[in-house]
Every structure is written in structure tokens, then in C-alpha cells.
């Protein structure tokens, strides 16, 4: 899995070179993150335009979301935690 960032410092996006269904990317990212013992998903919220898993990494909140307009992404306001999530997802 490959990720990238744009000018939004609190978001991490997924590269999709083969035009795979974004839901598949969202599910794969969740499986990868679940394998890490330091990560705990606490809540799932489904809406018409946005599905979100709320999680914790070292007691810092983050979100794994699937937006119908922008695809799968990780959101976290803590730069260090977002960098750790990026390493986990790109491993």
C-alpha cells in the first residue's frame, strides 16, 4: 500500500494506480492497521457520503475514512502520529 500527502498536513491519502475500488483500499488499510498491537479502533460511523473508523494509536485519536468524493484517507491532527500511521501503512 502506498500513501501520499498533499498540502493538507492532517491528511494521508492512498495511491490508486490501478483504479481499484476505493472501498477495497479502505478495507485493506483497516486490516493493515488492525494488525498493529498499538492501534485500537473504537467506533464505526456510516453516513451517505462518508464512512469512518475512529481509532487510537498510543492514545492519540485518528480517523480512517472513506469519502465518496475523495476516496480513502487517514486524518490525524497530531503530526507525529500521522507519520507513524504512514510508516505502518507503507510497510
Secondary structure, 3 states (H helix, E strand, C coil): CCEECCCCCCEEEECCCCCCCHHHHHHHHHHHHHCCCCEEEEEEEECCCEEEEEEEECCEEEEEEEECCCEEEEECCCHHHHHHHHHHHHC
